[in-house]
Amino acid sequence: MLLEGSCHCQAVRFSVESHEPVPFMRCHCSICRKTAGTGGYAINLGAVYETMQVQGNENLSVYRATMEGGQPSTAHRHFCKLCGTALWVWDPNWPELVHPHAGAIDTPLPVPPSVTHMMLGSKPDWVQVRPEPEDETFDAYPDESLAAWHQRHGLAF
């Protein structure tokens, strides 16, 4: 599925091919929550890095979070340096993948049949998670990848 996205001020626009476009996974870690999630979580999609096309590269900036122990994260969090919109995450440990933030996607996205709430051990008390019966919850990382979840639900694109 071709995804098209942009920042709020439209200075950065992008497109990317995604095999995992269903916005089902809500990450409550402090990095995602503070850089891209105002509801107490962020939603990242899975896409193929080599298909990424970007307009407005000069308006991009990258943030690398500091991890416990003071080491920089390997993840490169791309955002618009004009309006601050979080756009996508790319990590050289998985160079073939890119993870656009669902909130930056302009293409209509499929509705997920269930939601995976992850990194709940990091969420603040003010964030109330009310999972539906079919949802899954994890204090840290889930048991399956974005690709495996899509395959299990018959949603491979």
N, C-alpha and C positions, 0 to 999 in steps of 0.2 A: 504494500500500500504506500503510495506516495504521500508523504506528510509535508505540508508547507507551514512555516511559522514565521514569526516576527517579534520584534520587541514592541513595547507600547508606543514609542515615538516613530516607529517604522524606519529608523536609520539602519537597522540590521534585518535582513530577510534571509530565510534559508529554506531549502528543500532537502529531503532525505528519504530514501526508501526504507520502509520498516516492515519487518516480519512479526514484530511484537507491538502493535499499536493500541492495544486495549489498556486503558489507564486503571489498572487494578491494584497496584502496589503502592501503599502509602508509607513513606519512610519518615519516622519520627526522630531520627538521630539529630543531634544538635546542629550539625553542619547543614544538612538538607533543610531542616526546619528554619534555621536562621538565614540561609542564603536564598531560599526559594519557596518557603512554605509559610504562609500567614495563617493557615488553619491549624497549625501545629504539626504539619507534615508537608512533604513534597511528593510529587508523582513523576517518576521518570519512566520513559518509554525505551524500547530497544530498537536500534536502527543500524544500518550498514554504513560505516564511516566512509568507505570509498565512494559512496553515492552522494555524499554531502556537497551541496552547492550553496555558497554564501555570497550575498551581496551586502556591502557595507563593512567589510573586514576592518577598515580603518576606525570603525566605531566600536570594535570589540575590545574587551579586556578579559584577563584571566585571573582567577583567584585560586590559590592553592592553600587549603586550610592547614593549620598546624595541628598535628596529632598529639596524643599523649606521649610524653617523652621529648617533645619539642621538635620532632621530625616533620618536614612538610609532607602533606598527602601527595600521593602520586596522581590523584585526580585533578584534572584541569577543568575548573568550573567557568564556563564562558558566559559573559553578561555584556549588555550594552553599557558602555561607559558614559552615555548621554542620559539615559533614563533609568538605568539600573536593573532592567528586566533580566532575570535569570533565564538563559536560553538552552544550554546543553552542558553535559559533562562528558569529557573524554579522558581515558586513562591509558597511558602507554603500556600497562600490563595486559590490556586487551585492545590492541590497536585497531582491530577490525570492527570494533563496536563504537557507537556513540549513543548517548542517552539524552534525547531531547526532553525538556520539561513539558509535561502535558499542558501547563498553563500558557506556554508560548506557542502552541500549535493553533493554527487558524483553520485547518482542515477539520471537518466534523469527525469526531472519534467514535468508535463503537462503545456501547454501554457495557461495562463488565458484568458478568453473571454473578460475581462475588468479588470481595475485596480482601487483600492480604495486608494486614497491619503489622509492620516490622519495626524493629528497634524500639519497642515499647518500654524497654528498660531505660531509655534515654529521654522519654517524653516528660514535659513538666506537668505538675499536678493540675494546672488549669485546662489542659487538653483532656477532654472526656471522649474516650473511645467507646462507641456503642455498636459492637459488631452484630451483624445479622447472623442467623443460625448457620448459613453456608460460608461465612467468612472465616479466615484463619488468622491467628494472632501469634506473634513471636516476640520474645524479649530482645532477641538479637536478629540474626539473618534467618530468612525462611529456608525451608527444606529443599526448595526447588528454584530454578532460575526463571527468568522472564520467558525464555524459549520453552522450557518444560511446562510451565503453567499454561501457556497458549496451546501447546500440543495436547495437554491433558483435557482442555476444554474444547478441543476441535476448532481453535481459532487461529490456526497458522495461516498467515497471509502470504 
